[in-house]
Amino acid sequence: MSTQTQDNLNALMLILNQVKRIDMRIAMDIAGLGNCAVRDHNGNLLPFVWTRQSFNNEHENASLLTRDVLQKHLSGFIEANVAENISMLQKVGDPALLVDWLVRTTEHWERRYAQKRDEKYDISQAVTAAMLETIIDQVIPTLESYYPTALQNIQTRLEQNFDNLEKKPNDNKFYARMLRLVSAEATDTNEQNLESFFWLHRHQHAIMRLLFRIGLRVHNSHPDAQQQTDTGHGSMVAHVGTRRDNQILPTFLQHICMMTGKLLQKKEVCNKAGAYSSLRQRSDVLQEFNNVVINFRMWLETTNCNALFDQINAILSQESWIFYVIDHTSVPVTFSHIHKATVHQAHTLFPNTTQHITCPHCQHLFTPSQVHTDPAHEDEQHEDQLI
């Protein structure tokens, strides 16, 4: 794989991870506003909030390796290494070195396993259902009552983007990049369309994701993010508009998250099968839901939302619009595609030395015999030190 292709793949992974973080934050906010438990006693997100949601089952990874099995292998790995190096550890004056090694090794295993498990995770079905119901029953009818044609124009523009993407997929540089990276064998346009059909949310689900992922645009509208984008080190999702125009986006997102959270609470308290709540409790929950709906309508009456629709149209006019409707669980790109960390070779850093040297990158000490050893064997030794 060429360096340019690898860089493109790494950039794609970064922006997909940014979209996933926005979705996770939205799910946590909605569940919290709905007075629902978000984390367990270990601090992990509950499946009610964030769970595996993949339509492409053949691309799921790490579903057979449980956490208990991994913990067993990690314990065996640590015990074997300690037993092998017990004579050297007894000579170490500072016991904190052993503790640091244990902590770093454990963190490395846990972080890598979490990344692999998190590849196909998305907002849970319960939270997604509440989001979709809020958009269909509350947001769309209310917006259409105050702005009859604005939302219809957005839906039409979104459908046009889907049509253009199907007819000319290479006209969108981000979509063409994904097709090249994950569809090397599918050269025909029809084959590419069939393979990539589930990569993007469609119809009402697309509208729902677009409106809730406005937080992605709010993040990239921050002055620091804008400066990073201008210097080439920021997000690939570009944005336009002034800071004043962008103030309406977080307010709109706040209102729809509040309505979704209170709707989720209503479902859990009043409509959950097999559960019964007191009349007073049901009345209070319904009153809270009605209050946030009324607040949303009052906000629309007192606010000129043309800037909101302008911002959404600006999103759809850019090539990065696909990231506002993309299904990051269906794109067959995993962490295994990320470029492997560079392993520095002592014989290339110091080719003619006869003294002990320290790698400037990882501080590993090389003996003269290791400096002039076989590069492939040296890589394996150095990788063990890096881990």
Backbone torsions as a table, in degrees:
resi	resn	phi	psi	omega
1	MET	NA	129.5	-178.0
2	SER	-68.2	161.8	-179.8
3	THR	-64.2	-39.9	-179.9
4	GLN	-64.4	-42.2	178.2
5	THR	-64.1	-41.1	179.4
6	GLN	-64.9	-39.6	177.8
7	ASP	-63.8	-40.5	177.8
8	ASN	-62.9	-39.9	-179.9
9	LEU	-67.5	-41.0	177.6
10	ASN	-63.6	-40.6	178.5
11	ALA	-64.9	-38.8	177.8
12	LEU	-64.3	-40.9	177.9
13	MET	-63.6	-37.3	-179.5
14	LEU	-65.6	-43.1	-177.9
15	ILE	-74.0	-33.9	173.9
16	LEU	-63.7	-36.6	177.1
17	ASN	-67.7	-34.3	176.9
18	GLN	-65.9	-42.8	177.0
19	VAL	-61.7	-41.4	179.9
20	LYS	-64.3	-38.2	178.5
21	ARG	-64.6	-38.9	177.2
22	ILE	-63.3	-44.8	178.5
23	ASP	-61.9	-41.5	179.4
24	MET	-63.7	-42.8	179.1
25	ARG	-63.5	-41.3	178.2
26	ILE	-62.7	-44.1	179.8
27	ALA	-62.3	-41.8	179.4
28	MET	-66.3	-41.9	179.4
29	ASP	-63.2	-44.3	-178.4
30	ILE	-64.3	-45.5	179.3
31	ALA	-64.0	-39.3	178.4
32	GLY	-66.3	-42.2	177.4
33	LEU	-65.7	-26.8	177.4
34	GLY	-84.9	8.9	178.3
35	ASN	59.4	37.0	179.0
36	CYS	-107.6	151.0	177.0
37	ALA	-64.8	134.6	-176.7
38	VAL	-106.1	-40.5	-176.6
39	ARG	-127.2	157.0	175.2
40	ASP	-87.7	-173.2	-176.3
41	HIS	-69.3	-16.2	176.5
42	ASN	-91.6	-1.5	179.8
43	GLY	88.6	5.9	179.8
44	ASN	-86.2	145.5	177.6
45	LEU	-65.1	137.8	179.8
46	LEU	-76.9	150.7	176.2
47	PRO	-59.3	-21.9	176.7
48	PHE	-63.4	-24.3	-177.3
49	VAL	-103.8	-48.1	-170.8
50	TRP	-139.1	116.0	-173.3
51	THR	-147.3	175.2	-179.7
52	ARG	-72.9	124.3	-177.4
53	GLN	-138.7	71.5	-176.8
54	SER	-114.8	130.8	175.5
55	PHE	-88.8	-17.7	178.8
56	ASN	-103.2	85.2	-173.3
57	ASN	-64.2	-25.7	-177.1
58	GLU	-70.9	-13.8	-179.7
59	HIS	-99.7	4.3	179.1
60	GLU	-74.4	139.3	-178.7
61	ASN	-127.4	159.7	175.8
62	ALA	57.5	30.3	178.3
63	SER	-89.6	-18.2	179.7
64	LEU	-92.4	-29.0	-178.5
65	LEU	-84.1	108.6	-179.3
66	THR	-83.5	166.0	-179.4
67	ARG	-68.1	-33.5	179.5
68	ASP	-65.3	-41.7	178.8
69	VAL	-65.4	-42.1	178.8
70	LEU	-63.3	-40.7	178.4
71	GLN	-63.0	-37.2	178.2
72	LYS	-64.7	-44.3	179.3
73	HIS	-67.0	-37.2	178.7
74	LEU	-64.3	-42.3	178.4
75	SER	-62.7	-42.9	177.4
76	GLY	-64.0	-38.7	179.0
77	PHE	-64.1	-43.4	-178.8
78	ILE	-67.5	-44.4	-179.9
79	GLU	-62.6	-40.0	-180.0
80	ALA	-65.9	-40.9	179.9
81	ASN	-69.3	-38.8	178.1
82	VAL	-65.8	-42.6	179.5
83	ALA	-64.5	-36.4	-178.3
84	GLU	-70.7	-31.8	-175.0
85	ASN	-113.6	24.8	-176.3
86	ILE	-63.0	-35.9	-179.3
87	SER	-65.6	-37.9	179.0
88	MET	-73.4	-36.3	-179.1
89	LEU	-67.2	-31.0	179.3
90	GLN	-68.5	-21.4	179.8
91	LYS	-88.8	-10.9	-179.2
92	VAL	-76.4	127.0	-178.2
93	GLY	-77.3	-28.7	-176.8
94	ASP	-102.3	108.3	179.7
95	PRO	-67.2	-13.7	-180.0
96	ALA	-65.7	-23.1	178.6
97	LEU	-63.8	-42.3	179.1
98	LEU	-66.3	-40.7	178.9
99	VAL	-62.6	-43.8	179.0
100	ASP	-61.7	-39.8	179.5
101	TRP	-65.2	-41.8	178.2
102	LEU	-62.6	-43.8	-178.3
103	VAL	-66.6	-45.2	-179.0
104	ARG	-64.3	-41.1	179.0
105	THR	-63.4	-44.9	179.9
106	THR	-64.1	-43.1	179.4
107	GLU	-63.0	-38.2	179.9
108	HIS	-64.0	-45.2	179.0
109	TRP	-64.2	-46.5	-177.0
110	GLU	-65.5	-41.6	-178.7
111	ARG	-65.5	-43.1	-179.0
112	ARG	-68.2	-39.5	178.9
113	TYR	-66.7	-40.0	178.9
114	ALA	-64.3	-39.5	178.0
115	GLN	-63.2	-42.4	-179.1
116	LYS	-67.3	-41.4	-179.7
117	ARG	-69.4	-28.2	-173.0
118	ASP	-86.1	-1.1	-174.2
119	GLU	-62.9	-38.5	-175.1
120	LYS	-110.9	26.4	179.0
121	TYR	-93.2	148.3	-178.9
122	ASP	-153.8	-178.8	178.3
123	ILE	-59.4	138.8	-177.3
124	SER	-65.2	162.9	-177.4
125	GLN	-66.4	-36.1	-179.9
126	ALA	-64.4	-44.8	179.3
127	VAL	-69.9	-39.3	178.2
128	THR	-61.9	-40.8	178.9
129	ALA	-62.8	-40.7	177.9
130	ALA	-66.5	-38.1	177.5
131	MET	-63.5	-46.2	-178.5
132	LEU	-65.5	-41.3	180.0
133	GLU	-65.5	-37.6	177.9
134	THR	-63.6	-43.4	-179.7
135	ILE	-66.4	-44.2	-175.1
136	ILE	-73.9	-43.6	-173.0
137	ASP	-89.4	-26.2	-174.2
138	GLN	-116.6	-55.0	-170.3
139	VAL	-69.7	-53.8	-176.2
140	ILE	-62.3	-50.5	178.8
141	PRO	-60.5	-38.2	-179.0
142	THR	-69.0	-43.5	178.0
143	LEU	-64.0	-39.2	179.8
144	GLU	-67.6	-28.7	178.6
145	SER	-71.0	-30.3	179.9
146	TYR	-96.8	-32.0	-179.2
147	TYR	-132.3	84.9	-170.0
148	PRO	-58.6	-36.9	-172.2
149	THR	-105.3	-16.5	-173.1
150	ALA	-63.3	-49.4	-178.4
151	LEU	-69.2	-34.5	177.3
152	GLN	-63.8	-38.2	177.2
153	ASN	-64.4	-37.3	178.4
154	ILE	-65.9	-44.1	178.9
155	GLN	-63.4	-39.6	177.7
156	THR	-64.8	-41.9	179.5
157	ARG	-64.6	-38.2	179.1
158	LEU	-65.8	-41.7	177.5
159	GLU	-65.1	-36.8	176.5
160	GLN	-63.6	-39.2	178.0
161	ASN	-63.2	-40.1	177.4
162	PHE	-64.1	-42.1	179.0
163	ASP	-63.7	-44.4	179.2
164	ASN	-64.2	-36.2	179.6
165	LEU	-67.9	-34.6	179.2
166	GLU	-73.2	-38.0	-177.4
167	LYS	-80.6	-40.2	-177.0
168	LYS	-132.8	75.0	-176.2
169	PRO	-65.0	-26.6	-177.6
170	ASN	-78.0	-8.3	178.0
171	ASP	-73.3	-21.4	175.1
172	ASN	-98.5	114.8	-172.2
173	LYS	-64.6	-34.6	-179.8
174	PHE	-70.6	-43.3	179.3
175	TYR	-67.7	-40.7	177.4
176	ALA	-62.5	-35.4	178.0
177	ARG	-65.9	-41.5	178.2
178	MET	-65.4	-39.9	179.8
179	LEU	-64.0	-38.8	179.7
180	ARG	-69.4	-34.5	-174.4
181	LEU	-80.4	-35.4	-173.5
182	VAL	-115.2	-1.8	-178.5
183	SER	-130.0	50.4	-176.7
184	ALA	-65.1	-30.5	-176.9
185	GLU	-89.0	-17.7	-178.7
186	ALA	-95.3	97.1	-177.4
187	THR	-95.4	-25.1	179.5
188	ASP	-77.6	145.0	-178.3
189	THR	-61.4	-41.2	179.4
190	ASN	-64.1	-39.7	178.2
191	GLU	-64.6	-40.4	178.4
192	GLN	-64.7	-41.5	179.6
193	ASN	-64.8	-38.9	178.8
194	LEU	-67.3	-40.7	-178.4
195	GLU	-70.8	-34.7	-173.7
196	SER	-99.6	10.9	-175.6
197	PHE	-61.0	-42.3	-176.5
198	PHE	-86.3	4.9	178.1
199	TRP	-71.0	-24.7	-177.5
200	LEU	-120.0	142.3	173.2
201	HIS	-71.2	150.2	-175.1
202	ARG	-123.1	155.2	170.7
203	HIS	55.5	-127.6	-175.2
204	GLN	-64.8	-32.6	177.0
205	HIS	-65.6	-35.1	177.5
206	ALA	-66.6	-43.0	177.0
207	ILE	-61.3	-42.7	-179.7
208	MET	-61.3	-49.3	-179.1
209	ARG	-64.8	-38.2	179.9
210	LEU	-61.1	-45.5	-177.1
211	LEU	-71.2	-38.7	-179.1
212	PHE	-78.8	-23.5	178.2
213	ARG	-88.4	13.2	172.5
214	ILE	-58.8	-24.6	175.7
215	GLY	-58.1	-28.1	175.5
216	LEU	-64.2	-39.4	178.5
217	ARG	-73.2	-36.9	177.9
218	VAL	-61.8	-42.0	179.3
219	HIS	-62.7	-44.5	-177.3
220	ASN	-77.3	-8.4	176.9
221	SER	-88.9	-4.7	177.8
222	HIS	-66.2	143.6	-177.8
223	PRO	-56.4	-38.0	178.9
224	ASP	-65.6	-41.1	177.9
225	ALA	-65.8	-37.4	178.7
226	GLN	-64.4	-40.1	179.5
227	GLN	-66.0	-39.8	177.8
228	GLN	-64.6	-38.9	179.4
229	THR	-65.6	-39.5	-179.4
230	ASP	-66.0	-32.0	-179.2
231	THR	-88.9	-0.2	176.3
232	GLY	90.0	7.0	-178.1
233	HIS	-116.4	9.7	-178.1
234	GLY	-97.8	-160.2	-177.8
235	SER	-72.5	154.2	176.2
236	MET	-77.6	-13.2	-179.7
237	VAL	-84.2	105.0	-178.4
238	ALA	-79.0	168.8	179.9
239	HIS	-151.6	159.0	176.2
240	VAL	-133.9	170.6	178.1
241	GLY	105.7	157.9	-178.5
242	THR	-85.3	165.7	179.4
243	ARG	-63.3	-34.4	-179.9
244	ARG	-65.9	-40.7	178.0
245	ASP	-64.2	-33.9	-176.4
246	ASN	-74.5	-10.9	179.7
247	GLN	-65.8	-25.0	-177.7
248	ILE	-76.2	-23.9	-177.6
249	LEU	-65.9	-51.7	179.8
250	PRO	-64.4	-30.0	177.8
251	THR	-67.8	-43.6	177.1
252	PHE	-61.9	-43.8	179.2
253	LEU	-63.0	-37.5	178.2
254	GLN	-62.2	-42.6	-178.4
255	HIS	-66.7	-44.2	-177.4
256	ILE	-72.0	-30.4	175.1
257	CYS	-69.5	-39.1	177.6
258	MET	-62.7	-46.0	179.1
259	MET	-63.0	-40.5	-179.6
260	THR	-67.3	-41.9	178.9
261	GLY	-62.2	-43.9	179.7
262	LYS	-71.2	-30.8	174.1
263	LEU	-66.8	-40.3	177.3
264	LEU	-63.6	-40.1	176.8
265	GLN	-63.5	-40.5	177.4
266	LYS	-61.9	-41.3	178.9
267	LYS	-64.7	-40.1	-177.4
268	GLU	-72.9	-34.4	-175.5
269	VAL	-89.9	-43.4	-170.7
270	CYS	-100.6	-27.5	-170.2
271	ASN	-120.2	8.3	-177.3
272	LYS	-78.0	131.4	-178.0
273	ALA	-66.2	134.4	177.1
274	GLY	81.6	1.3	-179.9
275	ALA	-116.0	148.5	179.6
276	TYR	-133.5	131.3	177.3
277	SER	-119.6	157.6	-179.3
278	SER	-67.8	158.8	179.4
279	LEU	-61.4	-39.0	179.3
280	ARG	-64.9	-41.7	179.3
281	GLN	-65.5	-43.2	178.2
282	ARG	-63.7	-39.4	179.5
283	SER	-64.3	-41.5	179.5
284	ASP	-64.9	-41.7	-179.7
285	VAL	-65.6	-43.0	178.3
286	LEU	-63.6	-37.4	179.6
287	GLN	-66.6	-39.9	177.4
288	GLU	-62.9	-42.8	178.9
289	PHE	-64.0	-43.9	178.9
290	ASN	-63.6	-34.5	-179.4
291	ASN	-65.3	-43.9	-178.3
292	VAL	-69.9	-32.2	176.0
293	VAL	-66.4	-43.0	178.1
294	ILE	-64.1	-40.8	178.5
295	ASN	-62.0	-38.9	178.3
296	PHE	-64.0	-43.1	179.5
297	ARG	-68.0	-37.7	176.8
298	MET	-65.4	-36.9	178.0
299	TRP	-64.5	-40.2	178.1
300	LEU	-65.3	-34.5	-179.6
301	GLU	-69.3	-31.4	-174.9
302	THR	-102.2	2.6	-175.8
303	THR	-126.2	137.5	173.1
304	ASN	-83.3	106.6	-174.2
305	CYS	-90.9	12.1	177.4
306	ASN	-61.9	-33.9	177.2
307	ALA	-64.2	-34.5	177.2
308	LEU	-62.7	-48.0	-179.8
309	PHE	-68.2	-33.4	176.1
310	ASP	-63.3	-40.5	178.9
311	GLN	-66.0	-40.6	179.1
312	ILE	-67.1	-41.6	176.6
313	ASN	-64.1	-34.2	177.0
314	ALA	-65.7	-36.9	176.1
315	ILE	-61.6	-46.2	-176.5
316	LEU	-72.8	-16.5	179.1
317	SER	-85.9	-8.7	180.0
318	GLN	-100.0	158.0	179.7
319	GLU	-68.1	-22.2	-179.3
320	SER	-79.1	7.3	179.8
321	TRP	-61.5	-26.2	-176.4
322	ILE	-64.0	-26.1	-178.8
323	PHE	-74.8	-13.6	176.7
324	TYR	-84.6	-13.5	179.1
325	VAL	-127.0	8.6	-175.8
326	ILE	-75.5	147.0	173.4
327	ASP	-100.4	98.6	-173.5
328	HIS	-69.2	-12.7	177.0
329	THR	-82.9	-16.5	-175.8
330	SER	-100.0	-19.3	177.6
331	VAL	-70.5	119.1	-173.7
332	PRO	-77.7	57.3	174.7
333	VAL	-121.6	126.0	-176.7
334	THR	-120.2	175.4	180.0
335	PHE	-67.6	-15.7	177.2
336	SER	-68.9	-15.3	178.3
337	HIS	-82.9	-12.2	-178.1
338	ILE	-69.0	142.4	-177.0
339	HIS	-62.9	137.0	179.8
340	LYS	-68.8	143.9	-179.4
341	ALA	-62.1	142.9	-178.8
342	THR	-68.5	130.4	176.9
343	VAL	-101.8	118.7	-175.6
344	HIS	-82.9	134.6	-175.9
345	GLN	-104.3	130.2	-176.7
346	ALA	-65.8	-35.6	-176.3
347	HIS	-69.8	-21.6	175.7
348	THR	-88.5	-28.5	177.5
349	LEU	-75.7	-42.2	-178.0
350	PHE	-135.6	83.0	-170.2
351	PRO	-70.6	-27.1	-171.5
352	ASN	-118.9	16.3	-175.8
353	THR	-78.2	150.8	174.8
354	THR	-121.5	15.9	-177.6
355	GLN	-118.6	165.2	173.7
356	HIS	-66.2	134.1	-179.1
357	ILE	-128.2	157.1	178.7
358	THR	-115.4	129.2	177.8
359	CYS	-64.8	126.6	-179.2
360	PRO	-69.9	-12.4	-176.4
361	HIS	-93.7	-40.6	-176.7
362	CYS	-123.0	-0.2	177.3
363	GLN	65.6	21.7	177.8
364	HIS	-80.2	137.6	-178.8
365	LEU	-89.9	124.4	178.3
366	PHE	-106.9	137.3	173.3
367	THR	-85.2	163.5	178.4
368	PRO	-57.0	-34.7	179.4
369	SER	-68.9	-32.6	178.8
370	GLN	-74.6	-29.0	-178.5
371	VAL	-65.3	-37.7	-175.1
372	HIS	-104.5	21.4	179.0
373	THR	-83.4	179.1	179.4
374	ASP	-64.9	131.7	-176.8
375	PRO	-57.8	-40.6	-178.3
376	ALA	-64.3	-42.3	178.8
377	HIS	-67.3	-37.0	179.3
378	GLU	-64.8	-37.6	177.9
379	ASP	-57.7	-43.2	-178.8
380	GLU	-64.1	-41.6	179.1
381	GLN	-63.7	-42.9	-176.6
382	HIS	-70.6	-35.8	177.0
383	GLU	-62.7	-38.9	178.0
384	ASP	-62.4	-36.2	178.3
385	GLN	-69.7	-38.2	179.7
386	LEU	-64.4	-37.5	-179.9
387	ILE	-73.7	NA	NA
